[in-house]
């Protein structure tokens, strides 16, 4: 049977580090000193040092604009239409940078003859969409098979790779370009709700581009499995509002992840995520760094060591949560520091709640 491989991954983030400036602004939205103190404490414990945006944030808490370009004027944050207009131009720019980075990671000519284009993004909508924009910008053939995955949140990279995997299994000559693009900074909210601001504190912009083919180089994808966690549909939500998209992250998310993984490891749970095996069957763990508490929950739920999730924690520290693109940064790090024949498990959580997973093996 044909095996689909991730031959290479390129990543890109915008130029402006907004983590400290935007945190400084958000804390001023909290009316109570106690809430500001809690916000500061949670920011310090977040495990995040950098997040990036295509907008430069000034971090001014004196009632002036939040960003240098005046897109977010205090008291008059823009509506969804204005945010989507920016998405239409900035999404293509950052996605193209990720593809350029992929070309630099690959031997010359590897990105020629693309037959399929899979694009995942949950932070913007436009038609013609980013898939058509990319196809035109990259000079892909008019008959390239396009798929656009939207609104699947942080877990969307795994379904995108699953489509590439299926394309290669159907046609071993397929050459699939998989792009994940998220502009989370387009959805800043002016809020005095502490929980809303703590959720916003996690997210930044980022993009990835990956080539998937049957060529036995890189990461061999073995199988995919998605599990919907019962009675958890309200824990992660992402709704379109009049002023951007509104994120809700319940404080119960880490607990539910922890308990789900513990239950799944038991005989009664069916051990589906580990495919009937043991934690020790895997040497590599590509876990989406949704936040420090999420990684803590996975580590505890599976009984992992701190070193097992060191890559995910480093990506979280350096970039924050970039929604669907983030786990691809973790996989890129594995490609750059190869462990031949090591077996791994990738996992990302998204609205539903759903755990999207796949097993993989590094090529020799």
GIHUFEN-V786376 format. One line per field, one symbol per residue. phi: phi as a letter, one per 30 degrees, with the letter a starting at -180 (. if undefined). psi: psi as a letter, one per 30 degrees, with the letter a starting at -180 (. if undefined). burial: 1 if it has 9 or more other ideal C-beta (glycine too) atoms within 8 Angstrom, else 0. A space follows every 10 residues. Layout:
BEGIN
phi = ???
psi = ???
burial = ???
END
This chain:
BEGIN
phi = .dcdbddabc babddcdced dddddddddd dceddddded ddddcdiccb bbbdcdcdid ccicddcddi dcdeibdddd ddddddedcd dddddddddd ddeddcdejd cdidcbbccc abcababedd ddededdcid ddcedcbccb iciddddded ddddeddddd beddbcccbc bbcdddbdbc bcdedddddd ddcbcabbbb ccbdddbjcd dcabacbddd hbdcdbbacd cdbicccbbd ddeedddedd ddddddeddi hdddhicbed dccbbccddd ledddddded dcidcedecd dddddeddbi cchddddddd ddddddbdbe idcbbcabcb ekdbccbadb bddd
psi = kkkkkjflkk lkllfkjgee eeeeeefffk fkeeeeeeee eeeeffgkfk kllfkkkfgk gggakelffg eikkfhklle eeeeeeeeee eeeeeeeeee eeeffllkff glhkfkkkkk kgglklkkae eeeeeeefhl kfgkjkkkkk ggbfffeeee eeeeeeeeee jffkjkkkkk kkifffhkkj lgjeeeeeef ffkaklllkk kkafkikbjk kelkkkkkkk hgfgejljkk afiakjkkjk ffeeeeeeee eeeeflefff heeghgalef fkfkjikkif leeeeeeeee efhllefege eeeeeeeffa jhbffefeee eeeeefikjk gkklkkkkka kekkjklkkl kkl.
burial = 0011111111 1111010110 1111111011 0000110111 0110011101 1111111111 0000111000 1111001101 0111011101 1111111111 1110110001 1001111111 1111010011 1111100101 0001011110 0111111111 1111101110 0001111111 1111111111 0001011111 1111111111 1111000111 1001111010 0100111100 0011111110 0011011111 1111100010 1111100010 0101111111 1101111110 1101000010 1111111011 1111111111 1111100010 0111111111 1111111111 1110
END
